[in-house]
Amino acid sequence: MSLKDQITEDMKNAMRAKEVARLGTIRLLLAAIKQREVDDRIVMDDASVIATIEKMIKQRKDSISQFEKANRDDLVAIEAAEMVILQDYLPAQLSDAEVEAAVAAAVASTGAAGPQDMGKVIGILKGQLAGKADMGKVSGLVKAALAK
């Protein structure tokens, strides 16, 4: 079963269970997926769906930081709850040690020697770690590895 099908089934289950918050978040996710499919005239695969989920999580994190600055704890709680629901659809996150090992392997396989080779290393890692690790954190690790 594809990830998109799983999300649709979860929406139906949330409707049956009358889980209003979960249902609303899943509907937002399905709307974002459908919008991208219509705009780009494609049928999204699991990787594209994961990218959409990651984008929505990033939006929630940005909203939370803005709401915290404005002392809107009620809105922070709503965004945090949506973020938890969205994270359920991401693959299991890799540990820090696994990410560091992947970075070291990518640096070794590309023969990267300095910061100018960062693009090559990130290109390899993006395919391997997409959805499994925070790419901002990966970028920092690559930068640190290439600065040595």
MARBA-3410 file (N, C-alpha, C, O; in Angstrom, 1 decimal):
148
0.8,-1.2,0.0,0.0,0.0,0.0,0.9,1.2,0.0,1.8,1.3,0.8 ~ 0.6,2.2,-0.9,1.4,3.4,-1.0,1.1,4.3,0.2,0.1,4.1,0.9 ~ 2.0,5.2,0.4,1.8,6.1,1.6,0.6,7.0,1.4,-0.1,7.2,2.4 ~ 0.3,7.4,0.2,-0.9,8.2,-0.1,-2.2,7.4,0.2,-3.1,7.9,0.8 ~ -2.2,6.1,-0.1,-3.3,5.3,0.2,-3.5,5.1,1.7,-4.6,5.1,2.2
-2.3,5.0,2.4,-2.4,4.8,3.8,-2.9,6.1,4.5,-3.7,6.0,5.4 ~ -2.6,7.2,4.0,-3.1,8.5,4.5,-4.6,8.6,4.3,-5.3,9.0,5.2 ~ -5.1,8.1,3.1,-6.5,8.2,2.8,-7.2,7.2,3.8,-8.3,7.6,4.3 ~ -6.7,6.1,4.0,-7.3,5.1,5.0,-7.4,5.7,6.4,-8.3,5.5,7.1 ~ -6.3,6.4,6.8,-6.2,7.0,8.1,-7.3,8.1,8.2,-7.8,8.3,9.3
-7.5,8.8,7.1,-8.6,9.8,7.1,-9.9,9.2,7.4,-10.7,9.6,8.2 ~ -10.2,8.1,6.7,-11.5,7.4,6.9,-11.6,6.9,8.3,-12.7,7.0,8.9 ~ -10.5,6.3,8.9,-10.6,5.8,10.2,-10.8,7.0,11.2,-11.5,6.8,12.2 ~ -10.2,8.1,11.0,-10.3,9.3,11.8,-11.8,9.8,11.8,-12.3,10.3,12.8 ~ -12.4,9.7,10.6,-13.8,10.1,10.5,-14.7,9.2,11.3,-15.6,9.6,12.0
-14.4,7.9,11.2,-15.2,6.9,11.9,-15.1,7.1,13.4,-16.1,7.0,14.2 ~ -13.8,7.4,13.9,-13.6,7.5,15.3,-13.9,8.9,15.8,-13.7,9.2,17.0 ~ -14.3,9.8,14.9,-14.6,11.2,15.3,-13.5,11.9,15.9,-13.6,12.7,16.9 ~ -12.2,11.7,15.4,-11.0,12.4,15.9,-10.9,13.6,15.1,-10.3,13.6,14.0 ~ -11.4,14.7,15.6,-11.5,16.0,14.8,-10.2,16.6,14.5,-9.9,16.9,13.3
-9.3,16.6,15.4,-8.0,17.2,15.2,-7.2,16.4,14.2,-6.6,17.0,13.3 ~ -7.2,15.1,14.4,-6.4,14.2,13.4,-7.0,14.3,12.0,-6.3,14.4,11.0 ~ -8.3,14.3,12.0,-9.0,14.4,10.7,-8.7,15.7,9.9,-8.4,15.7,8.7 ~ -8.7,16.8,10.7,-8.3,18.1,10.1,-6.9,18.1,9.5,-6.7,18.6,8.4 ~ -6.0,17.6,10.3,-4.6,17.6,9.8,-4.4,16.7,8.6,-3.7,17.0,7.7
-5.0,15.5,8.6,-4.9,14.6,7.5,-5.6,15.2,6.2,-5.0,15.0,5.1 ~ -6.7,15.9,6.4,-7.3,16.5,5.3,-6.4,17.6,4.7,-6.3,17.8,3.5 ~ -5.7,18.4,5.6,-4.8,19.4,5.1,-3.6,18.7,4.3,-3.2,19.2,3.2 ~ -3.2,17.6,4.8,-2.1,16.9,4.1,-2.6,16.4,2.7,-1.9,16.5,1.7 ~ -3.7,15.8,2.7,-4.3,15.3,1.4,-4.5,16.4,0.4,-4.3,16.3,-0.8
-5.0,17.6,0.9,-5.2,18.7,0.1,-3.9,19.2,-0.5,-3.8,19.6,-1.7 ~ -2.8,19.2,0.3,-1.5,19.6,-0.2,-1.0,18.7,-1.3,-0.4,19.1,-2.3 ~ -1.2,17.4,-1.1,-0.8,16.3,-2.0,-1.6,16.5,-3.3,-1.0,16.5,-4.4 ~ -2.9,16.7,-3.2,-3.8,16.8,-4.4,-3.4,18.1,-5.2,-3.4,18.1,-6.4 ~ -3.1,19.2,-4.4,-2.8,20.5,-5.1,-1.5,20.3,-5.9,-1.4,20.8,-7.0
-0.5,19.6,-5.3,0.8,19.4,-6.0,0.5,18.6,-7.3,1.1,18.8,-8.3 ~ -0.3,17.5,-7.1,-0.6,16.7,-8.3,-1.3,17.4,-9.4,-0.9,17.3,-10.6 ~ -2.2,18.3,-9.1,-2.9,19.1,-10.1,-2.0,20.1,-10.7,-2.0,20.3,-11.9 ~ -1.2,20.8,-9.9,-0.3,21.9,-10.4,0.7,21.3,-11.3,1.0,21.9,-12.4 ~ 1.3,20.2,-10.9,2.4,19.6,-11.7,2.0,18.6,-12.7,2.8,18.0,-13.5
0.7,18.2,-12.6,0.1,17.2,-13.5,0.9,15.9,-13.4,1.3,15.3,-14.4 ~ 1.0,15.4,-12.2,1.8,14.2,-11.9,0.9,13.3,-10.9,0.0,13.8,-10.3 ~ 1.3,12.1,-10.7,0.8,11.3,-9.7,2.0,11.1,-8.7,3.0,10.5,-9.1 ~ 1.8,11.5,-7.5,2.9,11.5,-6.5,3.2,10.1,-6.0,2.3,9.3,-5.7 ~ 4.5,9.8,-6.0,5.0,8.6,-5.4,5.3,8.8,-3.9,5.1,10.0,-3.4
5.8,7.8,-3.2,6.0,7.9,-1.8,7.1,9.0,-1.5,6.9,9.7,-0.5 ~ 8.1,9.1,-2.3,9.2,10.1,-2.0,8.6,11.5,-2.1,9.0,12.4,-1.3 ~ 7.8,11.7,-3.1,7.2,13.1,-3.3,6.2,13.4,-2.1,6.1,14.5,-1.6 ~ 5.5,12.4,-1.6,4.6,12.6,-0.5,5.4,12.9,0.7,5.0,13.8,1.5 ~ 6.5,12.2,0.9,7.4,12.5,2.1,7.9,13.9,2.0,8.0,14.6,3.0
8.3,14.3,0.8,8.8,15.7,0.7,7.7,16.7,1.0,8.0,17.7,1.7 ~ 6.5,16.4,0.7,5.4,17.3,1.0,5.2,17.3,2.5,4.9,18.4,3.1 ~ 5.2,16.2,3.2,5.1,16.1,4.6,6.2,16.9,5.3,5.9,17.6,6.3 ~ 7.4,16.7,4.8,8.5,17.5,5.4,8.3,19.0,5.3,8.7,19.7,6.2 ~ 7.8,19.4,4.1,7.6,20.8,3.9,6.5,21.3,4.9,6.6,22.4,5.5
5.5,20.5,5.1,4.4,20.9,6.1,4.9,21.0,7.5,4.5,21.8,8.3 ~ 5.8,20.0,7.8,6.4,20.0,9.2,7.3,21.3,9.4,7.2,21.9,10.4 ~ 8.0,21.6,8.4,8.9,22.8,8.4,8.0,24.1,8.6,8.3,25.0,9.4 ~ 6.9,24.1,7.9,5.9,25.2,8.1,5.4,25.3,9.5,5.3,26.4,10.1 ~ 5.1,24.1,10.1,4.6,24.1,11.5,5.7,24.6,12.4,5.4,25.4,13.3
7.0,24.2,12.2,8.0,24.7,13.1,8.2,26.2,13.0,8.4,26.9,14.0 ~ 8.1,26.7,11.8,8.2,28.2,11.6,7.0,28.9,12.3,7.2,29.9,13.0 ~ 5.9,28.3,12.2,4.7,28.9,12.8,4.8,28.9,14.3,4.5,29.8,15.0 ~ 5.3,27.8,14.9,5.5,27.6,16.3,6.4,28.7,16.8,6.2,29.3,17.8 ~ 7.5,28.9,16.1,8.5,29.9,16.6,7.9,31.3,16.6,8.1,32.1,17.5
7.1,31.6,15.5,6.4,32.9,15.5,5.3,33.1,16.5,5.2,34.1,17.2 ~ 4.6,32.0,16.8,3.5,32.1,17.8,4.1,32.2,19.2,3.6,32.9,20.1 ~ 5.3,31.6,19.4,6.0,31.7,20.7,6.4,33.1,21.0,6.3,33.6,22.1 ~ 6.9,33.8,19.9,7.3,35.2,20.0,6.1,36.1,20.4,6.3,37.1,21.1 ~ 5.0,35.7,19.9,3.8,36.5,20.1,3.0,36.1,21.4,1.9,36.6,21.7
3.6,35.1,22.1,3.0,34.6,23.4,1.6,34.0,23.1,0.7,34.2,23.9 ~ 1.4,33.3,22.0,0.2,32.6,21.7,0.3,31.1,21.9,0.4,30.4,21.0 ~ 0.2,30.8,23.2,0.4,29.4,23.6,-0.7,28.5,23.0,-0.5,27.3,22.8 ~ -1.9,29.0,22.9,-3.0,28.2,22.3,-2.7,27.8,20.9,-3.0,26.6,20.5 ~ -2.1,28.7,20.1,-1.8,28.4,18.7,-0.6,27.5,18.6,-0.4,26.6,17.7
0.3,27.6,19.5,1.5,26.8,19.6,1.1,25.3,19.8,1.6,24.4,19.2 ~ 0.2,25.1,20.7,-0.3,23.8,21.0,-1.0,23.1,19.8,-0.8,21.9,19.5 ~ -1.8,23.9,19.1,-2.4,23.4,17.9,-1.4,23.0,16.8,-1.5,21.9,16.2 ~ -0.4,23.8,16.6,0.6,23.6,15.6,1.5,22.4,16.0,1.8,21.5,15.1 ~ 1.8,22.3,17.3,2.6,21.1,17.8,1.8,19.8,17.6,2.4,18.8,17.2
0.5,19.8,17.9,-0.3,18.6,17.7,-0.3,18.2,16.2,-0.2,17.0,15.9 ~ -0.5,19.2,15.3,-0.5,18.9,13.9,0.9,18.3,13.5,0.9,17.3,12.7 ~ 2.0,18.8,14.0,3.3,18.4,13.7,3.5,16.9,14.1,4.1,16.1,13.4 ~ 3.0,16.5,15.3,3.1,15.2,15.7,2.4,14.2,14.8,2.9,13.1,14.5 ~ 1.2,14.6,14.4,0.4,13.8,13.4,1.1,13.6,12.1,1.2,12.5,11.6
1.7,14.7,11.6,2.4,14.6,10.3,3.7,13.7,10.4,4.0,13.0,9.5 ~ 4.3,13.8,11.6,5.6,13.0,11.7,5.3,11.5,11.8,6.2,10.8,11.5 ~ 4.1,11.1,12.1,3.8,9.7,12.0,3.9,9.1,10.6,4.1,7.9,10.5 ~ 3.8,9.9,9.6,3.9,9.4,8.2,5.3,9.4,7.7,5.6,8.9,6.6 ~ 6.3,10.0,8.4,7.7,10.0,8.0,8.3,8.6,8.3,7.9,8.0,9.3
9.3,8.2,7.5,10.0,7.0,7.9,10.8,7.2,9.2,11.0,8.3,9.6 ~ 11.2,6.1,9.8,11.9,6.2,11.1,13.2,7.0,10.9,13.9,6.8,9.9 ~ 13.4,7.9,11.8,14.6,8.8,11.8,15.9,8.0,12.1,15.8,7.2,13.0 ~ 16.9,8.3,11.4,18.2,7.7,11.7,18.8,8.3,13.0,18.6,9.5,13.3 ~ 19.6,7.6,13.7,20.3,8.1,14.8,21.5,9.0,14.4,21.9,9.0,13.2
22.0,9.8,15.3,23.1,10.7,15.0,24.3,9.9,14.5,25.0,10.4,13.5 ~ 24.6,8.8,15.1,25.7,8.0,14.7,25.6,7.5,13.2,26.5,7.4,12.5 ~ 24.3,7.0,12.9,24.1,6.6,11.5,24.2,7.7,10.5,24.8,7.4,9.4 ~ 23.8,8.9,10.9,23.9,10.0,9.9,25.4,10.4,9.8,25.8,10.6,8.6 ~ 26.1,10.4,10.9,27.6,10.7,10.8,28.3,9.7,9.9,29.2,10.0,9.2
27.9,8.4,10.1,28.6,7.4,9.3,28.2,7.5,7.8,29.1,7.3,6.9 ~ 27.0,7.9,7.5,26.6,8.1,6.1,27.4,9.3,5.5,27.8,9.3,4.4 ~ 27.5,10.4,6.3,28.3,11.5,5.8,29.7,11.2,5.6,30.3,11.5,4.5 ~ 30.3,10.4,6.5,31.7,10.0,6.3,31.9,9.1,5.1,32.9,9.3,4.3 ~ 30.9,8.2,4.8,31.0,7.4,3.7,30.9,8.2,2.4,31.5,7.9,1.4
29.9,9.1,2.4,29.7,10.0,1.2,30.9,10.8,0.9,31.3,11.0,-0.3 ~ 31.6,11.4,1.9,32.8,12.2,1.7,33.9,11.3,1.1,34.6,11.7,0.2 ~ 34.0,10.1,1.7,35.1,9.2,1.2,34.8,8.7,-0.3,35.7,8.7,-1.1 ~ 33.5,8.4,-0.6,33.2,7.9,-1.9,33.4,9.0,-3.0,33.7,8.7,-4.1 ~ 33.1,10.3,-2.6,33.3,11.3,-3.6,34.7,11.9,-3.7,35.0,12.6,-4.7
35.5,11.6,-2.7,36.8,12.1,-2.7,36.8,13.6,-2.4,37.7,14.3,-2.9 ~ 35.8,14.1,-1.8,35.7,15.5,-1.5,36.8,16.0,-0.6,37.2,15.3,0.4 ~ 37.4,17.1,-1.0,38.6,17.6,-0.3,38.4,18.9,0.4,39.2,19.3,1.2 ~ 37.3,19.6,0.1,37.1,20.9,0.7,35.7,21.4,0.6,34.8,20.7,0.0 ~ 35.4,22.6,1.1,34.1,23.2,1.0,33.5,23.3,-0.4,32.3,23.3,-0.6
34.3,23.4,-1.4,33.9,23.5,-2.8,33.2,22.2,-3.3,32.5,22.2,-4.3 ~ 33.5,21.1,-2.6,32.9,19.8,-3.0,31.6,19.5,-2.2,31.1,18.4,-2.3 ~ 31.1,20.4,-1.4,29.9,20.2,-0.6,28.7,19.7,-1.4,28.0,18.9,-1.0 ~ 28.5,20.3,-2.6,27.4,20.0,-3.5,27.4,18.5,-3.9,26.3,17.9,-3.9 ~ 28.6,18.0,-4.2,28.7,16.6,-4.6,28.2,15.7,-3.4,27.4,14.7,-3.6
28.7,16.0,-2.2,28.4,15.1,-1.1,26.9,15.2,-0.7,26.3,14.2,-0.5 ~ 26.4,16.4,-0.7,25.0,16.6,-0.4,24.1,15.9,-1.4,23.1,15.4,-1.1 ~ 24.5,16.0,-2.7,23.7,15.3,-3.8,23.6,13.8,-3.5,22.5,13.3,-3.7 ~ 24.6,13.2,-3.0,24.6,11.8,-2.7,23.7,11.5,-1.5,22.9,10.6,-1.5 ~ 23.9,12.3,-0.5,23.2,12.1,0.8,21.8,12.4,0.7,20.9,11.8,1.4
21.4,13.4,-0.1,20.0,13.7,-0.3,19.1,12.5,-0.7,18.0,12.3,-0.2 ~ 19.6,11.7,-1.6,18.9,10.5,-2.1,18.9,9.5,-1.0,17.9,8.8,-0.9 ~ 19.9,9.3,-0.2,20.0,8.3,0.8,19.2,8.6,2.1,18.6,7.8,2.7 ~ 19.2,9.9,2.5,18.7,10.3,3.8,17.4,11.1,3.7,16.9,11.5,4.8 ~ 16.9,11.3,2.5,15.6,12.1,2.4,14.5,11.5,3.3,14.2,10.3,3.1
14.0,12.2,4.2,12.9,11.8,5.0,13.4,11.0,6.3,12.6,10.7,7.2 ~ 14.6,10.6,6.3,15.2,9.8,7.4,16.0,10.7,8.3,16.4,10.2,9.4 ~ 16.4,11.9,7.9,17.2,12.7,8.7,16.9,14.2,8.4,16.5,14.5,7.3 ~ 17.2,15.1,9.3,17.0,16.5,9.1,18.2,17.0,8.2,19.3,16.9,8.6 ~ 17.8,17.4,7.0,18.8,17.8,6.0,19.6,19.0,6.4,20.8,19.2,6.0
19.1,19.9,7.2,19.8,21.0,7.7,20.9,20.5,8.6,22.1,21.1,8.6 ~ 20.6,19.5,9.5,21.6,19.0,10.3,22.7,18.2,9.5,23.9,18.3,9.8 ~ 22.3,17.5,8.5,23.2,16.8,7.6,24.1,17.8,6.9,25.4,17.5,6.8 ~ 23.6,18.9,6.5,24.4,19.9,5.8,25.5,20.4,6.8,26.6,20.6,6.4 ~ 25.1,20.7,8.0,26.1,21.1,9.0,27.2,20.1,9.2,28.4,20.4,9.4
26.8,18.8,9.3,27.8,17.7,9.5,28.8,17.6,8.3,30.0,17.4,8.4 ~ 28.2,17.8,7.1,29.0,17.8,5.8,30.0,18.9,5.9,31.2,18.8,5.6 ~ 29.5,20.1,6.2,30.4,21.3,6.3,31.5,21.1,7.2,32.7,21.5,7.0 ~ 31.2,20.5,8.4,32.2,20.3,9.4,33.2,19.2,8.9,34.4,19.4,9.2 ~ 32.7,18.2,8.3,33.6,17.1,7.8,34.6,17.7,6.7,35.7,17.3,6.6
34.1,18.6,5.8,34.9,19.1,4.7,35.8,20.2,5.2,36.8,20.5,4.5 ~ 35.6,20.8,6.4,36.4,21.8,6.9,37.7,21.3,7.5,38.7,22.0,7.8 ~ 37.7,20.0,7.8,38.9,19.4,8.5,40.1,19.3,7.5,41.2,18.8,7.9
END
